[in-house]
């Protein structure tokens, strides 16, 4: 895909949704960190249902750490992999308290040193909370990038690096959100809604599906 086509694609996505944001509910960087950690292999809807009960009770590293693993599980047991996630969140809270004065760090290295925080989660925090031009590639972004040919790649890291390389700088801040939302609601996995897609004529997907 050439540069002009990429510019046209992101210009349309921007026009449709000028300032997109994550669908996870949060009111602080720490809450975002917890929500994104819980969202691995879970839907934002389910995470929001859990954090809606958790955050009014505990929304700081100290408060969640005070709940303990079993206490935290009571709030997140409806989320997949909640045992592992509870363990990771409690450990991450302890590290934030001991090493970062309870403040979420702003570097990839420090974020990825927190239990339960991998490259994708770190990229979300860096982009959404700190405005860094990172690309967190989930299944939606991986699919959209390969289908459209915006940034085709064999694995998540390859797609991430190509997106960072090929997306014009003016679009990078919000590109992560545009692509996720496009994959979640239009370029869906089983049967993409090509007929209602605002970038259909620019997309290089060969097996487009028309609306019945």
C-alpha positions as CSV (number, residue, x, y, z in Angstrom):
1,X,0.0,0.0,0.0
2,X,1.4,3.4,-0.9
3,X,1.7,6.5,1.3
4,X,-1.1,8.4,-0.3
5,X,-3.6,5.6,0.3
6,X,-2.6,5.4,3.9
7,X,-3.0,9.1,4.4
8,X,-6.5,8.9,2.8
9,X,-7.5,6.0,5.0
10,X,-6.5,7.7,8.3
11,X,-8.0,11.0,7.1
12,X,-11.3,9.4,6.8
13,X,-11.1,7.6,10.1
14,X,-10.1,10.9,11.7
15,X,-13.0,12.7,10.1
16,X,-15.4,10.0,11.4
17,X,-14.0,10.1,14.9
18,X,-11.6,13.0,15.5
19,X,-10.6,12.1,19.1
20,X,-11.2,8.4,19.8
21,X,-10.6,6.9,23.2
22,X,-10.4,3.5,24.7
23,X,-13.7,1.9,25.7
24,X,-12.2,0.9,29.0
25,X,-13.5,3.1,31.8
26,X,-10.9,4.8,34.0
27,X,-10.3,8.1,35.7
28,X,-6.5,7.9,36.4
29,X,-3.4,6.4,34.9
30,X,-3.4,3.8,37.6
31,X,-7.0,2.8,36.9
32,X,-6.1,2.6,33.2
33,X,-3.1,0.3,34.0
34,X,-5.3,-2.0,36.1
35,X,-8.1,-2.1,33.5
36,X,-5.7,-2.8,30.6
37,X,-4.1,-5.6,32.6
38,X,-7.5,-7.1,33.3
39,X,-8.5,-6.8,29.6
40,X,-6.1,-9.5,28.3
41,X,-8.3,-12.2,26.7
42,X,-11.4,-10.4,28.0
43,X,-13.8,-7.9,26.6
44,X,-13.8,-4.3,27.6
45,X,-17.5,-4.6,28.6
46,X,-16.7,-7.3,31.1
47,X,-13.7,-5.4,32.5
48,X,-15.8,-2.3,32.9
49,X,-18.5,-4.3,34.8
50,X,-15.8,-5.5,37.2
51,X,-14.0,-2.2,37.7
52,X,-17.3,-0.3,38.2
53,X,-17.5,-2.2,41.5
54,X,-13.7,-2.3,42.2
55,X,-12.6,1.3,41.7
56,X,-15.1,3.0,44.0
57,X,-13.7,0.7,46.8
58,X,-10.0,0.6,45.8
59,X,-8.4,2.7,43.0
60,X,-4.8,3.3,44.3
61,X,-1.9,0.9,44.6
62,X,-2.2,1.0,48.3
63,X,-5.9,0.4,48.4
64,X,-5.8,-2.6,46.0
65,X,-2.7,-4.1,47.6
66,X,-4.6,-3.9,50.9
67,X,-7.4,-6.0,49.4
68,X,-4.9,-8.9,49.0
69,X,-5.2,-11.5,46.2
70,X,-8.3,-13.1,47.5
71,X,-10.0,-9.8,48.2
72,X,-9.2,-8.6,44.6
73,X,-10.5,-11.9,43.2
74,X,-13.9,-11.2,44.6
75,X,-14.2,-8.2,42.3
76,X,-12.7,-9.6,39.1
77,X,-13.9,-13.3,39.2
78,X,-16.2,-12.7,36.2
79,X,-13.1,-11.9,34.1
80,X,-11.2,-14.7,32.3
81,X,-7.9,-15.7,33.9
82,X,-8.8,-13.8,37.1
83,X,-6.6,-15.9,39.3
84,X,-3.4,-15.0,37.4
85,X,-4.6,-11.4,36.9
86,X,-5.3,-10.9,40.6
87,X,-1.8,-12.2,41.5
88,X,-0.2,-9.9,38.9
89,X,-2.1,-6.8,39.9
90,X,-1.3,-7.2,43.6
91,X,2.4,-7.7,42.7
92,X,2.4,-4.7,40.4
93,X,0.8,-2.6,43.2
94,X,3.6,-3.6,45.5
95,X,6.3,-2.6,43.0
96,X,4.6,0.7,42.3
97,X,4.5,1.4,46.0
98,X,8.1,0.3,46.7
99,X,9.9,1.6,43.6
100,X,7.7,4.3,42.0
101,X,6.1,6.2,44.9
102,X,2.8,4.7,43.7
103,X,3.1,6.5,40.4
104,X,2.7,4.7,37.1
105,X,6.1,5.0,35.3
106,X,6.4,6.6,31.8
107,X,9.0,4.4,30.2
108,X,8.5,1.1,28.4
109,X,11.2,-0.6,30.4
110,X,9.7,0.3,33.8
111,X,6.2,-0.6,32.7
112,X,7.2,-4.0,31.3
113,X,9.0,-4.7,34.6
114,X,5.5,-4.7,36.3
115,X,3.9,-8.2,36.6
116,X,1.2,-8.7,34.0
117,X,2.4,-5.9,31.8
118,X,3.7,-7.0,28.4
119,X,4.6,-5.0,25.4
120,X,1.0,-4.5,24.2
121,X,-0.2,-3.2,27.6
122,X,2.9,-0.9,27.9
123,X,2.1,0.5,24.5
124,X,-1.5,1.2,25.5
125,X,-0.4,3.1,28.7
126,X,2.4,5.0,26.9
127,X,-0.1,6.1,24.1
128,X,-3.3,6.6,26.0
129,X,-2.0,8.0,29.3
130,X,1.2,9.7,28.2
131,X,0.6,10.7,24.6
132,X,3.5,8.7,23.1
133,X,3.3,7.7,19.5
134,X,3.2,3.9,20.2
135,X,1.1,1.2,18.6
136,X,-0.4,-1.5,20.7
137,X,-1.3,-4.4,18.4
138,X,-4.1,-6.6,19.5
139,X,-6.0,-9.2,17.5
140,X,-8.2,-6.4,15.9
141,X,-5.3,-4.3,14.8
142,X,-3.4,-7.3,13.6
143,X,-6.4,-8.4,11.4
144,X,-7.2,-4.9,10.1
145,X,-3.5,-4.2,9.3
146,X,-3.1,-7.4,7.3
147,X,-6.5,-7.3,5.6
148,X,-6.3,-3.7,4.4
149,X,-2.5,-4.0,3.7
150,X,-1.9,-0.9,5.8
151,X,0.9,-2.7,7.5
152,X,1.0,-6.4,6.7
153,X,3.1,-8.7,8.9
154,X,3.5,-12.3,10.0
155,X,3.4,-11.5,13.7
156,X,2.3,-8.8,16.2
157,X,5.8,-7.2,16.5
158,X,6.3,-7.1,12.8
159,X,2.9,-5.4,12.3
160,X,3.6,-3.0,15.2
161,X,7.0,-1.9,13.7
162,X,5.5,-1.4,10.3
163,X,2.6,0.6,11.6
164,X,5.0,2.9,13.4
165,X,7.1,3.2,10.3
166,X,4.3,3.7,7.7
167,X,1.6,5.7,9.5
168,X,2.1,9.4,8.9
169,X,3.0,11.2,12.2
170,X,-0.1,13.4,12.1
171,X,-2.2,10.3,12.7
172,X,-0.1,8.3,15.1
173,X,-1.5,9.5,18.4
174,X,-5.0,8.2,17.6
175,X,-4.2,5.4,15.1
176,X,-4.3,2.7,17.8
177,X,-7.8,3.6,18.7
178,X,-9.1,4.0,15.1
179,X,-7.8,0.6,14.1
180,X,-9.2,-1.2,17.2
181,X,-12.6,0.4,16.8
182,X,-12.6,-0.4,13.0
183,X,-11.7,-4.0,13.7
184,X,-14.2,-4.3,16.6
185,X,-17.2,-2.9,14.7
186,X,-16.6,-3.0,11.0
187,X,-13.7,-5.2,9.9
188,X,-14.9,-8.0,12.2
189,X,-13.3,-11.4,12.1
190,X,-15.8,-13.8,10.6
191,X,-17.7,-11.6,8.2
192,X,-16.3,-8.1,7.7
193,X,-19.0,-5.4,7.0
194,X,-17.3,-4.2,3.9
195,X,-20.5,-2.7,2.4
196,X,-20.7,-0.2,5.3
197,X,-17.0,0.5,5.5
198,X,-15.8,4.1,5.0
199,X,-12.5,2.9,3.6
200,X,-13.7,0.1,1.4
201,X,-12.5,1.6,-1.8
202,X,-9.0,2.1,-0.4
203,X,-8.8,-1.3,1.3
204,X,-6.7,-3.9,-0.5
205,X,-8.5,-6.9,1.0
206,X,-9.3,-9.3,-1.9
207,X,-12.2,-11.1,-0.3
208,X,-14.5,-8.3,0.5
209,X,-18.0,-9.1,1.8
210,X,-21.0,-7.1,0.7
211,X,-24.0,-6.4,3.0
212,X,-26.8,-8.8,2.4
